Amino acid sequence: MAEVIYMPKLSDTMTEGVVAEWNKKVGDKVAAGELLAEIETDKATMEFESFYDGVLLHIGVEKGKAAPVNSVLAIIGKEGEDVAAILASSGSAAPVKAEVKKETPSPEPVVEKVAPVAPAAEASKQEVIAVQSNSSNGRVIASPLAKKLAEDKGINISAVAGTGEGGRIVKRDVDHYVPYTPAAQSYTAAPAGQESYTDENVSQMRKTIARRLAESKFTAPHFYLTLDIDMDNAIAARKSMNSQAGVKVSFNDMVVKAVALALRKHPSINSSWFGDYIRRNHHIHVGVAVAVEDGLLVPVVRFTDTKGLVQIGAEVREFAQKAKDKKLQPSDWEGNTFTISNLGMFGIEAFTAIVNPPDSCILAVGGIKEVPVVKNGAVVPGNVMKVTLSCDHRVVDGASGSAFLQTFKSYMENPVNMLL
């Protein structure tokens, strides 16, 4: 008997999925545990394996198309079975693709044609520049999905300019790649003052970020508390720790540990709003925001208060790499009770962040800046880091938020206390 496979819910916030790639086509034999498709969720592109043996009789969602969770994804059964009858009995008499919300295709840029100069030479020059921008030691840096898409479209991957981390070629680069033509050349050499633009489809991740943060910002009454932290002792402590063989501790690791210890002393900050009740979490799971090519992911360091600085650092680095490679699993990003967003490495002095549900608070961490400070009545050089705590006023009040920040400050200014 044929089995209907539905669009899986691969994350707690997923409402629809996009089929990034089909690894089988209609008529192919499929074995249980064999890779069937790659599905783009709001957080990552994940491999989806078949649960059944048989023949792929029907594909309900075309490659590149979106479909809601629990809609018909595929049908696997015996060769020759009546697909129409199966769809009718499953409540989908017509192919699902007719019901799927259609993505508006990106329109071609409107360009004014101008006479190109030496097209062949310019095309060669353009390809050389593209290769130089995304190659390392002669090797093209591209994601596996981007390579597969380029191969399917007959595109020379080395001619595509990468916009990912370190010039890495990603899916969107291949999707929007336009090979050299006189018209394309005229676009890059358009006269001054000419208007032009390119529309890009919104990724599943960006849709979810927009929806969740808009809900948080417009439903949770935010207030903000900013504090300056003297980082002289933290700088000296980090230098001393990193002088030990095999030890690598960052300032962010120290922030994560200090936050976890401060949450232990201020459980009201480690809480969540659920409408009719407030959940006071007794465990401490700190989420650390990581920037990726399509937006932001928040992998979670679990039971953070029980872990040392070295272990925290190793986990955060592993999560960051997995996030950039789109290999995070739902268990990696679910369950946070508090979130940290650190933009200090980008030279940002201070900023405010939007509370990440279901948390009640998020800590925005700025960079360390050398400034004049007053110590013992004298003005001396000092190193200061600004932090801003964004709070959901339904759960956290100003006094409790301030007390948490003071405890956090004491740990950062006296790092030895984290070891006691």
C-alpha positions in Angstrom: 0.0 0.0 0.0 1.3 3.5 -0.9 2.5 5.8 1.9 1.8 9.5 1.8 4.8 11.6 3.1 3.9 15.1 4.4 6.0 18.2 4.8 7.7 17.7 8.2 7.8 20.2 11.0 11.6 20.4 11.4 11.7 23.2 13.9 9.5 24.6 16.6 8.8 27.8 14.6 8.5 26.2 11.1 5.2 26.8 9.4 6.3 26.0 5.8 9.2 24.5 4.0 11.0 25.0 0.7 12.3 22.0 -1.2 15.9 23.0 -2.0 16.6 19.7 -3.8 15.0 16.4 -4.8 17.5 13.5 -4.6 15.0 11.2 -6.3 12.7 11.6 -9.3 9.3 10.1 -10.0 9.8 6.4 -10.9 13.0 5.9 -8.9 13.3 3.2 -6.3 13.6 4.4 -2.7 14.9 2.5 0.3 14.1 3.4 3.9 16.8 5.6 5.3 17.8 6.8 1.9 18.1 10.6 1.3 14.9 11.8 -0.4 15.1 15.6 -0.4 16.8 18.6 1.1 14.3 20.9 2.8 15.0 24.6 3.7 13.4 25.5 7.0 13.4 28.9 8.8 16.7 28.0 10.4 18.7 25.6 8.1 18.6 23.4 5.1 18.1 19.9 6.4 18.4 16.4 4.8 15.1 14.5 4.8 15.3 10.7 4.6 12.6 8.3 3.5 10.8 6.2 6.1 9.6 3.6 3.5 10.7 1.2 0.8 9.1 1.5 -2.7 8.9 3.6 -5.8 8.6 7.4 -5.8 5.1 7.7 -7.4 4.4 11.4 -6.9 6.2 14.7 -6.0 3.8 17.1 -4.4 6.2 20.1 -4.0 8.4 21.1 -6.9 12.1 22.0 -6.3 12.4 25.7 -5.1 8.7 25.9 -4.1 7.2 26.4 -0.7 4.5 24.3 1.0 2.9 24.5 4.5 3.7 21.9 7.1 1.6 18.7 6.8 0.9 19.2 3.1 1.6 16.3 0.8 5.3 16.2 0.0 5.5 12.9 -1.8 4.0 9.5 -2.3 5.9 6.2 -2.1 4.4 2.8 -3.0 4.3 0.1 -5.6 4.8 0.8 -9.2 1.5 1.4 -11.0 -0.6 2.4 -8.0 -3.3 5.0 -8.6 -1.8 8.3 -7.4 -5.0 10.3 -8.0 -7.0 8.0 -5.8 -4.4 8.3 -3.0 -4.4 12.1 -3.2 -8.2 12.1 -3.1 -8.2 9.9 0.0 -5.6 12.0 1.7 -7.7 15.1 1.2 -5.6 16.5 -1.7 -7.4 15.7 -4.9 -5.2 18.1 -6.9 -1.4 18.2 -6.9 -0.3 20.2 -3.9 1.8 22.6 -6.0 -1.5 24.2 -7.1 -2.2 25.0 -3.4 1.3 26.2 -2.5 1.8 29.8 -1.9 3.6 31.0 -4.9 6.8 32.9 -4.6 7.0 36.0 -6.8 9.9 35.5 -9.2 12.7 38.0 -9.1 12.2 40.4 -12.0 15.1 41.1 -14.3 16.7 44.4 -13.6 15.5 47.2 -15.9 18.6 48.5 -17.6 19.5 51.1 -20.2 21.5 49.6 -23.0 24.8 51.3 -23.8 27.4 50.2 -26.2 29.8 47.8 -24.4 33.6 48.1 -24.9 35.4 45.0 -26.1 32.8 42.5 -24.9 35.0 39.4 -25.1 37.8 41.1 -23.2 35.4 42.5 -20.6 33.8 39.0 -20.1 37.2 37.5 -19.5 38.1 40.2 -17.1 34.8 39.7 -15.3 35.4 36.0 -14.9 38.9 36.6 -13.6 37.6 39.0 -10.9 34.9 36.5 -9.9 37.5 33.7 -9.5 39.8 35.9 -7.5 37.0 36.9 -5.1 35.8 33.4 -4.2 38.9 31.3 -4.6 41.5 30.2 -2.0 44.8 28.9 -3.3 43.1 28.1 -6.6 40.2 26.3 -5.0 36.6 27.7 -5.4 34.9 28.1 -2.1 31.2 27.2 -2.5 28.5 25.4 -0.5 27.5 21.9 -1.8 24.0 23.1 -2.6 25.5 26.0 -4.7 27.7 23.6 -6.6 24.8 21.3 -7.3 22.6 24.2 -8.5 25.4 25.5 -10.7 25.9 22.1 -12.3 22.2 21.7 -13.0 22.0 25.2 -14.6 25.2 24.7 -16.6 26.9 27.6 -14.8 30.7 27.7 -14.4 30.9 28.0 -10.6 34.2 29.8 -10.7 32.6 32.7 -12.6 30.0 33.4 -9.8 30.9 36.0 -7.2 30.3 34.8 -3.6 28.5 36.9 -1.0 28.8 34.4 1.9 31.4 34.5 4.6 34.9 35.0 3.2 33.5 35.2 -0.4 31.9 31.8 -0.2 29.4 31.1 -3.0 26.0 30.2 -1.6 22.6 29.3 -3.1 21.4 32.9 -3.6 24.6 33.7 -5.6 23.8 31.0 -8.1 20.1 31.9 -8.2 20.9 35.5 -9.1 23.9 34.9 -11.3 23.6 36.6 -14.7 26.2 35.5 -17.3 28.0 38.2 -19.3 26.0 39.8 -22.1 26.2 43.2 -23.6 23.0 44.1 -21.6 24.6 42.8 -18.4 27.7 44.9 -19.1 25.6 47.9 -19.7 24.0 47.4 -16.3 27.4 47.6 -14.5 28.5 50.6 -16.7 25.1 52.4 -16.4 25.4 56.3 -16.7 25.4 58.2 -13.5 22.0 59.0 -12.1 20.3 55.9 -13.7 17.9 54.1 -11.3 18.1 50.3 -11.0 17.3 47.6 -8.5 17.1 43.9 -7.9 14.3 42.1 -6.0 15.2 39.0 -4.0 12.8 36.4 -2.7 12.6 36.3 1.1 14.2 33.2 2.6 12.3 31.0 5.1 14.8 32.1 7.8 14.3 35.8 7.1 10.5 35.4 7.1 10.6 33.7 10.5 13.0 36.3 11.9 10.7 39.1 10.7 7.6 37.5 12.2 9.0 36.5 15.6 10.9 39.7 16.3 7.9 41.8 15.1 5.7 39.9 17.5 8.2 40.3 20.3 8.7 44.1 19.7 5.0 44.9 19.3 3.6 42.7 22.0 6.3 42.7 24.7 6.8 46.1 26.4 10.5 46.5 26.2 12.7 48.7 28.4 16.5 49.0 28.4 19.2 49.2 31.0 22.8 50.2 30.0 25.9 49.8 32.1 29.6 50.4 31.7 32.0 47.6 32.7 35.7 48.1 33.6 37.4 45.4 31.6 41.0 45.9 32.8 40.9 42.8 35.1 39.1 40.7 32.4 41.8 41.6 29.9 44.6 40.6 32.3 42.7 37.4 33.3 42.1 36.3 29.7 45.8 37.0 28.8 46.9 34.8 31.8 44.5 32.0 30.9 45.4 31.9 27.2 49.1 31.7 28.1 48.4 28.1 29.2 49.0 25.4 26.5 45.8 24.4 24.7 43.6 27.1 26.3 41.6 29.5 24.2 39.2 31.8 26.0 37.5 34.8 24.4 35.8 37.7 26.0 32.5 36.4 24.7 33.1 33.1 26.6 33.6 35.2 29.8 30.4 37.1 29.1 28.4 33.8 28.7 29.8 32.4 31.9 29.2 35.6 33.9 25.6 35.8 32.6 25.0 32.2 33.6 26.3 32.7 37.2 24.3 36.0 37.5 21.1 34.2 36.3 21.7 31.6 39.1 21.4 34.5 41.6 18.5 36.3 39.9 16.0 33.6 38.8 13.4 36.3 37.9 15.5 37.2 34.9 15.7 33.5 33.8 11.9 33.5 33.2 9.3 33.3 30.4 5.9 34.9 29.8 3.1 32.5 28.9 0.1 34.8 29.1 -1.7 33.2 32.0 1.4 32.4 33.9 5.2 33.1 34.2 7.6 30.2 34.0 10.5 30.4 36.4 13.2 28.2 34.8 15.4 26.4 37.3 17.9 25.3 34.6 20.1 27.9 32.7 20.3 27.5 28.9 22.1 30.5 27.4 21.5 31.2 23.7 24.3 32.9 21.8 23.3 34.8 18.6 25.3 33.8 15.5 25.1 35.7 12.2 24.7 33.5 9.1 24.3 34.4 5.4 20.4 34.6 5.6 20.0 36.1 9.0 20.5 35.0 12.6 20.5 31.7 14.5 20.7 31.3 18.3 22.3 28.0 19.3 22.0 27.1 22.9 24.7 26.3 25.5 22.8 24.0 27.9 23.3 24.1 31.7 25.7 26.9 31.1 26.3 27.6 34.8 27.8 24.2 35.3 30.4 24.5 32.5 33.9 26.0 32.5 35.1 28.8 30.2 37.1 26.4 27.9 34.1 24.1 27.4 31.8 27.1 26.8 34.2 28.5 24.2 34.5 25.1 22.4 30.7 24.7 22.2 30.1 28.2 20.9 32.8 27.8 18.2 31.4 24.5 17.2 27.8 25.9 17.0 29.0 28.9 15.0 30.7 26.6 12.4 27.6 24.3 12.2 25.4 27.4 11.8 27.4 28.7 8.9 27.4 25.3 7.3 23.7 24.9 7.9 24.2 21.8 9.9 22.5 22.8 13.1 19.8 20.5 14.4 16.6 21.6 16.2 18.0 20.3 19.5 20.9 22.9 19.0 18.7 26.0 18.9 15.7 25.1 21.1 15.2 25.7 24.8 17.0 29.0 25.5 16.1 30.7 28.8 18.3 33.8 28.1 20.0 35.2 25.0 23.3 37.1 24.4 23.9 39.2 21.2 27.5 40.4 20.9 28.5 42.9 18.2 31.7 44.0 19.9 33.9 42.2 17.3 32.4 44.5 14.6 33.4 47.7 16.4 29.9 48.5 17.7 30.2 50.4 21.0 26.6 50.0 22.1 23.2 48.9 20.8 19.8 47.6 21.9 18.5 44.1 21.0 14.9 42.8 20.7 13.9 40.1 23.3 14.2 36.6 21.8 11.0 34.7 22.8 10.4 32.8 25.0 13.1 34.7 27.0 12.3 37.7 29.0 15.7 39.4 28.6 18.5 39.7 26.0 21.9 41.2 26.7 23.5 43.3 23.9 27.2 43.4 24.3 29.4 46.1 22.7 33.1 46.3 22.0 35.9 47.1 24.5 37.0 50.7 24.1 40.0 52.4 25.6 38.8 55.6 27.3 39.9 58.0 30.1 38.5 56.8 33.4 38.7 58.1 37.0 40.5 55.8 39.5 41.5 56.8 43.0 40.8 60.4 42.1 43.0 60.5 39.0 42.2 60.3 35.3 43.9 57.3 33.8 43.6 55.2 30.6 41.0 52.4 31.0 39.1 49.8 29.0 35.3 49.9 29.1 32.7 47.7 27.6 29.0 48.8 27.4 26.2 46.3 27.8 22.5 46.9 27.4 19.9 44.6 28.9 16.6 44.6 27.0 13.7 43.4 29.3 10.1 42.3 28.9 8.3 44.5 31.4 5.6 41.9 31.8 8.1 39.7 33.6 11.0 41.8 34.7 11.0 45.1 36.5 13.7 47.8 36.5 15.0 47.0 40.0 15.4 43.3 39.3 17.0 44.0 35.9 19.4 46.4 37.5 20.3 44.0 40.3 21.1 41.3 37.6 23.4 43.7 35.7 25.2 44.7 38.9 25.9 41.0 39.6 27.0 40.4 36.0 29.3 43.5 36.3 30.9 42.2 39.5 31.8 38.9 37.7 33.2 40.6 34.7 35.3 43.1 36.7 36.6 40.3 39.0 36.8 37.2 36.8 38.4 35.1 39.6 35.0 35.0 41.2 33.7 32.9 38.3 36.1 30.2 39.4 34.9 30.1 43.1 
